[in-house]
Amino acid sequence: MKDQQSYFEKADFQSDLPKQFLIMFVGIVLVLFEVGLAQWPFFYGASPFLSLIFMYFILIYHDELMPIITVFMMGLIADLLMSDILGGRATSMMLLSYAMRMGILRLQQSEFMDLWLGFAVSCAAVTLFQLIVFSSINLAVPALRPLMFQVGFTLVLFPIGFVMMFSIQRLLQTLKVVR
């Protein structure tokens, strides 16, 4: 009879995989919430990028929990449900993810105003990329007012979302320490 301890010696009980699935689930739920907001007459199809706020926060503080497949799935589901060009948002979010990973140490040590400025540039870059792709495929420039409204509303919601996620992160850390 084989020793039972040998079965558990190779087990990795500190795997990030369950946490990565949880992050993917929350990201997809945020995309679904964005789609729901887009149905309201107030937003008129230009709902704020809540998933982009979430992705920005997670990539800064928990980079290992958001693999590129999660970013791709969030963007692809948003493209499918919002009837965008298939792969436009997914590609722009993946490019942003790669760019953020290059300067992650600088972002982790930045003040909040620098993070907000970085997010503003990121949000503008994602919107500009989607605008260029849409314009080049359809040979027409879409209405810019909804895009400006979307970017502006996202930038207004960024501090609220960032502080909420930071508070949840601190709460989970204290619960982990107490446990």
Buried (B, 14 or more C-beta within 10 A) or exposed (E): EEEEEEEEEEEEEEEEEEEBEEBBEBBBEBBBBBBEBBEEEEBEEBBBBBBBBBBBBBBBBBBEBBBEEBBBBBBBBBBBBBEBBEBBBBBBBBBBBEEBEEEEEEBEEBEEEEBBEBBBEBBBBBBEBBBEBBEEEEEEEEEEEEBEBBBEBBBEBBBEBBEEBEEEBEEEEEEEEEE
